[in-house]
């Protein structure tokens, strides 16, 4: 975990929406000293009560005016489809000079939703920390969630360099590696690296429900690591992923079309008994896995690094 010898990045950061990502940002910001005061804001009283019990933030409130007073950085951690409503609710309380950001997995749609809501003097710098688990809610927060993970900033034309630098410094302090690209490019890249894999996982796990009860129980009981890992991905927040697919539909459908073409080719090789083509294909895809490990995006330990259950 990075230290905070250099002092805070901002005096007051407000995290809006205290689920997995929001809770993790609050914990990491406190642990690293990224902000003098970390404020948690959520409209759910039950969530706010739990945030206070867990001690996730210095201030935990459902009062927007109180939370946003004097904020240097405000981070939206809400489902992509709720971005416009959240920004509109915050807008009357955002002060000139405040930098607003977000954590959504889709950027072009969020820009379209948020920008019309902003008052004068407030700068929006969209961001996407590529980190998460299948768990949700404030109890799922992890101070180490962003360690050595990428956070992509997608500033729009005309964004001030100082606002971009603030987000870069903030996410770097939380342990993330920061990259910058356009919202449109982000959405195409993530459609392949994240959104399409989730679509496949949801579909494969859904296929298991089509079996009879006896066969379905055997699928669950004898799950090998491949199917088991698909179930982990498919256990992700349903609301979040509904919004991602709907708000990045063009890029997702483009990648799905490419995937369908490649899948048909693979089906043909199997049908024709073309072992040479299969071997060449599997060799090429194995190299991609090794590249991911080399980039530090996963471990080369057996079973994807998961601890094995005790013998017996």
C-alpha positions, -999 to 999 in steps of 0.1 A, spaced: 0 0 0 15 34 -10 25 57 19 13 92 23 45 110 32 39 135 3 7 148 18 -29 146 6 -38 148 -31 -69 167 -22 -84 181 10 -118 166 7 -129 137 -15 -165 127 -17 -174 91 -27 -209 88 -40 -224 53 -38 -209 30 -12 -208 -4 -29 -177 -25 -37 -159 2 -57 -170 32 -35 -162 14 -3 -128 4 -17 -120 39 -28 -129 53 7 -108 26 24 -78 31 1 -80 69 3 -79 68 41 -51 42 42 -29 61 18 -37 96 29 -49 106 -6 -74 131 10 -74 149 43 -111 141 47 -129 111 31 -166 116 28 -191 87 20 -224 97 4 -253 73 -3 -290 79 -4 -297 46 14 -299 51 52 -292 14 57 -260 16 36 -249 47 55 -255 30 88 -233 1 77 -206 25 64 -204 41 98 -203 7 115 -174 -4 93 -156 30 96 -151 33 59 -149 71 59 -142 101 80 -177 114 73 -207 93 63 -239 112 54 -269 111 31 -271 149 31 -257 161 -3 -252 197 7 -232 187 38 -212 161 20 -202 183 -10 -193 214 9 -157 222 2 -151 191 -19 -121 191 -42 -129 158 -58 -162 140 -62 -163 104 -75 -196 88 -88 -197 51 -80 -231 43 -93 -244 20 -121 -238 34 -155 -275 39 -162 -279 60 -130 -252 85 -140 -275 112 -153 -298 111 -123 -269 111 -99 -252 140 -116 -284 160 -117 -290 154 -80 -255 165 -71 -253 195 -95 -270 221 -72 -244 214 -45 -213 212 -66 -190 242 -60 -169 260 -87 -135 244 -89 -147 209 -80 -135 181 -101 -162 154 -107 -152 119 -118 -168 84 -120 -159 47 -121 -182 34 -148 -172 6 -171 -187 25 -201 -174 60 -209 -191 75 -239 -226 70 -225 -216 84 -191 -201 115 -208 -234 121 -226 -254 116 -194 -233 137 -171 -220 167 -191 -254 184 -195 -260 183 -158 -228 201 -147 -229 237 -133 -203 262 -145 -169 259 -130 -171 221 -124 -148 198 -145 -157 162 -153 -129 137 -158 -144 103 -165 -124 73 -151 -126 35 -150 -106 15 -124 -103 -20 -139 -107 -38 -106 -134 -56 -88 -148 -88 -74 -181 -107 -77 -192 -93 -44 -211 -60 -38 -221 -37 -10 -200 -17 16 -189 -49 33 -171 -59 1 -147 -30 1 -110 -37 0 -83 -10 6 -60 -31 -17 -84 -35 -45 -66 -11 -69 -31 -22 -62 -12 -27 -95 -45 -25 -115 -52 -1 -143 -73 30 -140 -82 45 -174 -89 82 -176 -110 94 -205 -110 132 -205 -130 150 -231 -116 177 -254 -109 209 -235 -104 193 -201 -78 213 -180 -45 196 -175 -47 203 -138 -79 183 -135 -64 153 -153 -33 156 -131 -55 155 -100 -71 122 -110 -38 108 -121 -22 116 -88 -52 103 -68 -54 69 -85 -16 65 -85 -17 71 -47 -43 44 -44 -19 20 -61 -33 20 -96 -14 23 -129 -30 51 -149 -36 52 -187 -54 79 -207 -75 73 -238 -106 87 -255 -140 75 -242 -147 59 -276 -115 39 -277 -120 28 -241 -155 14 -249 -142 -7 -278 -112 -21 -258 -134 -29 -228 -161 -45 -250 -135 -71 -259 -115 -75 -226 -144 -73 -201 -179 -70 -215 -178 -99 -241 -162 -123 -215 -190 -114 -191 -216 -120 -218 -201 -154 -225 -200 -163 -188 -236 -154 -182 -246 -175 -213 -226 -206 -203 -239 -206 -168 -274 -200 -181 -269 -230 -204 -264 -252 -173 -299 -243 -161 -313 -259 -193 -303 -293 -181 -326 -315 -161 -324 -314 -123 -302 -345 -120 -278 -334 -147 -277 -299 -134 -267 -311 -100 -239 -331 -115 -227 -300 -134 -225 -281 -102 -209 -310 -82 -183 -318 -107 -175 -283 -119 -139 -281 -132 -120 -249 -129 -133 -236 -162 -170 -237 -154 -163 -227 -118 -145 -195 -129 -174 -187 -153 -198 -189 -124 -176 -164 -105 -178 -139 -133 -216 -146 -138 -221 -138 -101 -213 -101 -107 -239 -74 -99 -268 -79 -123 -279 -42 -124 -244 -31 -132 -240 -55 -161 -275 -49 -175 -265 -12 -177 -231 -19 -192 -245 -40 -220 -273 -15 -228 -250 16 -227 -221 0 -247 -243 -20 -270 -227 -10 -303 -192 -19 -292 -204 -51 -275 -224 -62 -306 -193 -55 -328 -172 -77 -306 -199 -103 -304 -201 -105 -342 -163 -110 -344 -165 -137 -317 -194 -155 -335 -173 -156 -367 -143 -171 -348 -165 -195 -330 -180 -208 -363 -145 -213 -376 -135 -233 -345 -166 -254 -349 -157 -261 -385 -122 -273 -375 -136 -297 -349 -163 -309 -373 -136 -315 -400 -112 -331 -376 -85 -305 -385 -61 -311 -356 -34 -289 -372 -56 -259 -372 -68 -266 -336 -32 -270 -324 -21 -237 -341 -50 -219 -326 -46 -232 -291 -8 -224 -293 -16 -188 -302 -41 -183 -275 -18 -198 -249 7 -171 -257 -19 -145 -249 -23 -160 -215 14 -159 -209 15 -122 -219 -12 -114 -194 8 -130 -166 40 -112 -178 21 -79 -175 13 -87 -139 -25 -90 -146 -26 -125 -131 -4 -151 -114 12 -181 -131 4 -202 -100 -17 -234 -107 -55 -230 -107 -53 -193 -114 -36 -187 -80 -65 -200 -59 -56 -218 -27 -66 -255 -29 -90 -269 -2 -74 -291 24 -70 -327 14 -96 -351 27 
